[in-house]
Amino acid sequence: MNDFDWKGKYQALCKDHTLPASKPLIAISGNFGDKGCELAAGYYQSVRAAGGVPVVIPPDTEAGGLPQLLDRVDGLLLSGGGDINPLCCDEQPVLGLHSITPERDVQELLLTRLAMDRQIPILGICRGIQVIAVACGGSVIQDLGSEESLRGKLIKHDQDLDRRYASHTVQLEADSILAKIYDKESLQVNSLHHQAVGQTGDRLRVTARSTDGVVEAVESTEHKSILGVQWHPETYILRGDTSMLSVFTWLVGEAREFAEARRIHSRILTLDTHNDTPMKFDLGLSFAERNSEILVDAHKMREGHLDATIMAAYLEQQGRSDDELLAATAKANHLLEGIRDRIAGTEGCAIANTPADLWRLKREGKLGIMRAIENGYAIGKDISNVERFRREHGVVYITLCHNGDNDLCDSAVRSHREHRGLSPLGADVIAEMNRVGIMVDLSHASEESFYGAMEASKTPIVCSHASTKALCNHPRNLSDDQLRALKRTGGVMQVTVYPGFLRLDGQATIEDAVAHLLHAVEVAGVESVGIGTDFDGDGGVPGIGDSSEVINFTRRLLRHHFSESDIQLIWGGNFLRVMQQVQDAGQIKL
């Protein structure tokens, strides 16, 4: 087949049915030149050489189309180009500012933020690293020569040497992405810029500098696939030099993993089994819009490819007089009604009462919201409330206690061991929960309460948001013996991302949450674990800080070689199995 035999190439492509799925689609931001959209050949050649399929985003794309575009790509490459308009950074221009490209500025900042919201892997080159910094709340040095702090030590950053060759060195941080992919402490790079990253903000950290201290690379502090470099690695391939191809291989690899996670999420049902978002509904926030005040909303759920969540009506443990118990019941009813009303007013969302409801909503393209009660304090001493909560509000589980003992059982914290575990009233409540088809949740309960409830319940118990005591010795967490007991009785524990339950020293991250899940799988098997984030109840750590980021957990599961069927079990399959079993055994059918 010769170079111009397009018909032969067409026939070959038609025979290769695996091609579209095997290579991730990498969007590259186009530059703006005299004739409109321009792109240097090194960008798309490097992406292609790294195993990706390059597509170019023309500058000045209608902003309204960017979300739809991002839903179709697997990675984003921000290319180099002219200066960023200082007005985008709320600054005034300095004398050393060069030509700006307003056609690109707003579009690329929007593109970057939207891609970050969707956890799409990003690589920024030269101008691209600066766009990343501004999008993350950082700043750009408009002109290095005008920067007082660099006077007398500035090296030449705009080389006259052919751009395909290196002109200076950069030092790499030992634990950075660049140090790992190049396995070096320093790199020789080319230099074609007079602007640079100034402040990075909290979401980025500097991972490489030149000898004069200028920022040469940044990456995410949130364990996300975001990398920016100040030099031009795409030019090296133009002279057959593949020494800089590793950054493109990194981008394509991250994009491939992201694409696979997204494909899996499209096929399975993903359920987060616990959040406390209803506590914030009285603030008057819209659940339909992306809102910084809450960690769970419809917009973030769709960005994170999360199909469903269970919203808890949370009650702080207070006094236990008759009047206080009545007030607790009334508050639970108010919160449950608030969930119903808020979801009814949100397009594309619906209340679900059964696992079948969730699957139906998934097929309809809608988000499913279930309701639960966190703290059996809501029941008071009136067992008839149990049936009322199921029949009128569709409650799927009740967490028997929270922090502090109540009339049903002892808590894991703030406890006086009042009942030495489960009280007689608690046993009666569990029997009623079994009868009406409500799951028994032992998150927050003491070990004695845990085993007492397990013995009292005719159906498996659950821990809707918990972690492992072996990795974090908190009284609230589950011991290995408890995990084995759950496995033996068919129950499940859902790993939470509450930082205090993941580690007692230092900052917890998504890697800690994954470690807890891996330990639970090792002890109890993959059929006994899941994820209950506790978002808006102080849950959330770097890497999985809100519902838009849950797909990052799936990516970690893929790295640990979990199959799609295993991932389905973890992302709600196990929990829904128990829910179905409990509801089948119950007398109330919704």
N, C-alpha and C positions, 0 to 999 in steps of 0.2 A: 504494500500500500504506500503510494507516494504522498508527499506533503499536501498535495492539492486534490487528493481523491476524497472529496467530502462525502460522496455517496457511500464509499466503502466504510468510512468512519461512522456514518449514520447507521449502517447495518450492524456494525460492531457494538455501538452503544445500545441499540435496541435489544441485543442479545444479553447484555449485562444488566440483569434485573437487580443486582445487589448494590449498584453504584450509588443511587440516591441516598440510601439509608446508611452506607458505610462511611461516608465522608461528611463531617460537620460543615455547615454553611457559615462562613465568616463574613460579616458585613464590614466594609472598609469605608470610612468617611472620605469623600472626594474633596479635593482642593478646588479653589475657585480661581480661574485664570482669565486671560483675555478672551478666550473662546468659551467660557463657561466651565463646566466640570472637567477637571484634570486629575490624573493620578499617575505618579511615577511608577515605572514598571516593577521596581524592586518590591513594592508592597504585595502585589498580587502574585508575583513569581515566588516570593518567600512563603506566602500562605499555601500556595499550591505545592511547593516542594515539601512543606511540613505535613501534607496530607489533608488539607482543607479545600473547600470550594469557595473561592473569593467572589463576592458580589459588591458592587460599588453603590454607596448611598450618595446621590448628588447633593451638593449644598443647596440650602434654602428649600428643602423638602417641606411640604405643609406639615405643621406640627401635629395636626389632628391625625395624620397617618402614621406617626412614629410608633405608637403602641402596637398597631397591627403589623408593622414591619418587624418589630422586635419579637412578636409572637412567632415569627417564621424563621428566625436566625438562631444560631447556637453560640456565636461568639461575636465580639465587636473589636475592631481594630481602628483606633483613632490615629489618623495619619498626621504628618507634619504640615507646616504651612506658615502663613503670616502671623503677625502679632494679634493677641486678643485685645479687643476694645476694652480699655480700662473702665469704661462705664459699667461693664458687666461685673466688675469687681468693686463697684462704688468708689472708684478712684478717678483722679484727674490725670491727663497725660503728662509725662515728663518729656524733656527735650530730646532724649535719645530714643523715643518711640518710633518704630518704623511703620511701614504700611500695614494697616489692619484689614481684615476680611470680614466685614459685618455680615456677609451672606452666610458665613459658617458659625459665627459665635453663638447666637442664641440657640440655633438648631442643635449644635453639638453639645452644648451644656444640657439642653433638654434630653437629648439622646442618651447622654451619659447617665444622668440621674434616673431616667426611666429604665435603662439597662441595669443599673445598680439595684433598683427596686425589684427587678425580676431575677436577680442573682445571675445574670448573664456574664460569663467571663469576659474580661476587658483587658486589652493591651493598648497603652498609649505611647506614642513615639514622638519625641521632641515637643511640638505644640501639643500633642496628645497628652503628655504627662501633665502639662500645665492645665489643660481642660479638666483632667481628673481632679487636680488639686482644687480648682475653683469650684467644681461641682460638689466637692466634699467640704466646702466651707473654708478652704485655704486661700492663699493669695499667690500672685505672680510678681516677680521682680521685673518691672517694665524694661529696664536696661541695665545690664550688669555694670557697664562703665560708669553709670551714675550712682551706684550704690556705695555710700560712704564706708560701710563696714568692710568692703572688699578692696579699698584703695591700697595700693602698694603690694598686694599679693595675688592679684587676678592674673591667671594664665590666659592664653589666647583661646577663646571658645568658638571663634568663627574662622575656621582654617581656610587658608588659600590652597592647601594641598588638595589633590583630587579626593572628592568625598568618599570614594570607595576604599580609602586607606585610613588607618588609625593615626591620631595625632597626639593623644595624651592618655593617661591611665586614670582609672577610677578604683577606689577601694570599696570592697563589698562587705556588708555585715555578715558575720559568720553564719547566722541562722536564717538568712534571707532566701527567698525564692531563687534569686540570681546565683547566690553562692552554691545552692543545691544543684541547679541545672547546669552550671558551668564547672562546678567542683574546683573553684579557684578563690583566692583571696583578693585578686585584682584582675582587671580586664584592660586591654588596650582598646580604645574606642575612638571613633571620629567625633568631630565637634563642629556643629553648624548652627549656632544660635547666639543670640545676644540677650534673650530673656531666659528666666529660669524660675523654678518653684521657689516661693518665699516661705510662707507658713503652710504647714500641711493640714492643720486641724486635727481633731481627735481620731478621725476615721482612717488616717494614713500615717505611716512611719517612713522615715528616710532609711534606705537600705544601701545607698552608694553615694559617695561624694568624690569630687575631684580634689587634687592636692590643695586647692585654694579654698575648699569648703563649700563650693557650689553643689547644690543637690543634683545628683545624676540619676537617681532611681528612687521610686517609692512603691510601697505595696500596702495592702489592707491591714489594719490592726484588728479586723473583725473576722479573720480566718476566711476571707472571701477571695475569689479568683480575680483580683485586680492588681495589675502591675503596670508601672510607667517607667520609661527610660528616656533620658534626655538626648542620647545620641541617635544615630540613624542606622540601626542594624540591617535594614532592608537593602542598603546599597551594596553590601559585601557580595551578595549573590550575583551581582551584575558582572563581577570579574571571576566568577566560579569559586568564590571563597564561601564555604559553608560554616565557618567558625561562629557566626552570629545567628545561625538558623535555630539555635536552641530556644530562643524566646518565642519564636513562631511555633515550634514544636510544642512548647508549654501551652500556648494559647489553644492550639488545635486539640491537644489532649484534654484540657479542661473543658473545652466546648463539646468534645465527644462524650465525656462523662455527663455533662449537663444535659445533652440531648437525650442520652439513654435514660436518665432520671425522669426527664419530662415525658418521654414515651411511656415509661412505666406508670407514672401518675395518670396518664390518659386512660390506662386500661384497668387500674385497680381503684378501689374505694379507699380514700385516705381520711382517717378520723383522728382528730385530736380530742382526747377524752376528758379534758378538764381546762376550763378557763373561768376567770372571775370578772369578765367584762361587764356583766350586768350591774356591778357595783358603781360603774361610771355612767350608766345610762341617764341618771338624773342630771348630768351636766348638760344635757340637751344636744349631744353630739350625734351627727349623722352616721349610721352604720353603713350606709351605701358608699360613702366617700372615704378616700384615704385620709386618715386622721392621725395626727401625731400624738393626740392625747390618749389614744387607746391602742393596744397591740393587736387586737382582733377586730377587723371589719371586713365587709364583703370584698372591698378592693384588694386588701392585702391577702385574703384567702385565695382569690383568683390569681394573684401574682405568684403566690407560693405553691399553686396547684393543690390546695387543700380543699377537699370536697365537703367536709363536715366537721362540726365541733360540738362539744357538749358544754353548754353554759350553765354554770352553777349559781343558784341563789344562795349566796354566802351569808351566814349569820355569825357574828362575833359572839363568843360565849359570854353571857351576862348573868344577872341574878336569876334565881329559879323560884321566885314567888309565883302565885297563881296569876297575878296581873302581868308579871314579866314574861311568863310563858305564853300567855295570850298575845302579848305584843310581839313575841318572836314568831308565832304562827301567822299573825297578820302581816308581818314584814316579809315572810317567805311568800305568802300569797301575792303581795305587792310586787316583789321581784319577779316571780314567775309570770304574772300578768304583764309586767313590763317587757319581758323577753318576747312574749307572744305578740304584743302590740308593735314592738320595734321591728320584729322580723316581718310581720304582716305588711308593714309600710316600706319594706325594702324589696325592690324589684329583683327578681332572680334568686330570691331566698325563700325558704319555706320551713315551717316547723315539721319535724319528724318525730314519730313516737316509737317506731319499730325499725329493725334493720332493713326490712323490705321497703319502708318509706325512703330510707337513705339511698338504696340502689335505684329506686324509681326516679328520685330527684337527680341522681347522677346521670341517668339516661336522658333526662329532660334538660340537662345543662344547668341545673339549679343547685345552689348550696343548701345543705341540710343542717338544721340547727335542732339539737335535742336539749332537753332541760333536766337538771338535777338539783338536788339540795345538798349543800355542804354544811353539815352540822344537824344531827337529829334533834337538837334543841328546838328546831322548828315544830316538832311533833308535840312538844310539851308532854303532858301525861294522858293525852286523849288519843288513843290508838286509832280511832276512826279517821284521824287526819291522814293516816297512811293511805287508805283507799281513796280519800278525797284528792290527795296529791297525784295519784296515778290517774284516776278517772277524769278529773277536771283539768289537770295541767300536763298530763303525759310524762310525769317524772320517771326517768329511767334508772336512776340510782340515788340513794341517800347515804352520804358520808355520816357514819354514826356519831362522830364527835369532831370537834376542832381542837384548838388549844385550850385545855382545861377540861376537867371532868364535867359531865352532865348527868341527867337522870338515867341514861342508857348504858354508859360505860365510862371507863377511865381513859384519859388521854395519854399520849406519849410524853407530853410536856405540860408543865403547870398542873401537875396531878398530885393529889393527896392519897391516891390508891383507895379512893372512897369505896369502891365496889369490889376491889381485888379482881378487876377485869370487867366482865359483862354483868349488869344488874338483872334481877328478875324481870323488870319492866323491859330492859333491852332484849331479853330472850323472847318476850311476848311480841315486841315490835318486829323482830326478825321473822318470827312465825307469820306475822301479818304481811310483811314485805314479800315473803315467799308466796303467800296466798294470792296477793294481788299482782305479782309479777314485777316487783322492783328489786334491782340488784342491791346487795349489801356491800357497801364500800368501807373498808377499814383504813383508808388513809388517815393519818393523824392519831390513830388509836394505839394504846399500849400493847405490848406483846401479849399480856394476859387477856386483854379484850380481843385481840386478833384470834387467838386460839379458841377463846370462848365462843366467839361468833362463828368460827369455822365449824365448831362442834354443834352449835345450835341450828345452823342453816341447813336446809335440805337441798339447797342448790349451791353451786360454787360462789365463793366470795371474790371480790376484786379490790385492788388498791388503784384508784383512778389516777393518782399522781404521787409517785413514791420514788425512792432511790435505794441504793444498796449500802448497808452498814459496813460491809467489808472494805469499801473504798472511801466511805465518809462516815465516821462513827458518830452519827447524830441519832438521838433516841427516836426520832421520827422515821428513820430509815429501816428497811427490812434486813434481818439477818439471813444468812444462807439457809438456816433451818426453816425460816419462814418461807423462803423461796421454794424450798423442796416441798414444804407442806402445800403450797399453792399448786405446784406441779402435780402432786399426788391426788389432790381433790378437784383438779380441773379448773382452778382459778387463774387469774392473771394479775400481774403488776405492771403499771404503766410508768416508765421512767419520766421523771419531771426535769425541767430545766431551771428550777429554782436554785440560784447559786449556792445558798447556804446548805442545801442538801447534797450538793455535788462535791464540795471540798470545804474544809474548815480553815485553810490557809491559802492566801493568794487569790487571784481572780479566776473564777471558773469560766470555762469556755465550752463551745460545742464539743471539743475533744473529750472533756470530762464527761459530758452527758453520754457520748458514744461509749466511753469506757464503762460506765455504769450499765448500759444496755448489754455490752459484750459480756460483762461479768454475770449478769442475770441469765443470759442465754447459756453461758457455760454451766451454771449451776442448775437451772430449771428447764432449759431447752427453749427453742425458738417458739414453741407453741404456748408459752406462758408469759410472754412479755409484750409490751407495747409502749406508746408514747402519750403522756398527758402533760402538756407543757406548763400549766399553771400561769399562762399569760394573764396579765392584768391583776394577778395576785402576787406580784413581785417576781414571777417567773420570767426568764429571758436572760440569755448570756451571749457574748460575742459569737457570731456565727449562726445563732438561732435566737434572734432577739424579738421577733414578732412573727405573725402568720405568713408574711411574705417570704420568710427565710426557711420554712420547714423543708423545702426541697433540698437544702444544704445537708440535712440529716440523711436524706435518701442517698445523696452522693457519697457520704461516708459509708453507708451500708454497702454500696457497690464496691468501694475500695476494699472492704472486708469480705468481698465475694459472696454476699448474700444473694440468693436467687430471687427472681421476681415473685415467686410464690411465698418465699420467706418474708420479703418486704411487705407483701399484702397482709400476712399474719401480723407483722409488727405494726403496720399502719392501720390497725383497727380490726383486722380479721379475727384475732384471738378474743378481743373484747366483745365483738359482735356475736361471736359464737356463744359466749357466756350469756350475753343479753338475750339471745334467742332462746337458749335453754331455760332461762329464768322466766321469760314471758310465756313460753310454751307450758311451763308448769303452773303458771298463774291462772286465776279464774277470770280476770278482767282482760278483755281483748279490745284493743283500740285500732 
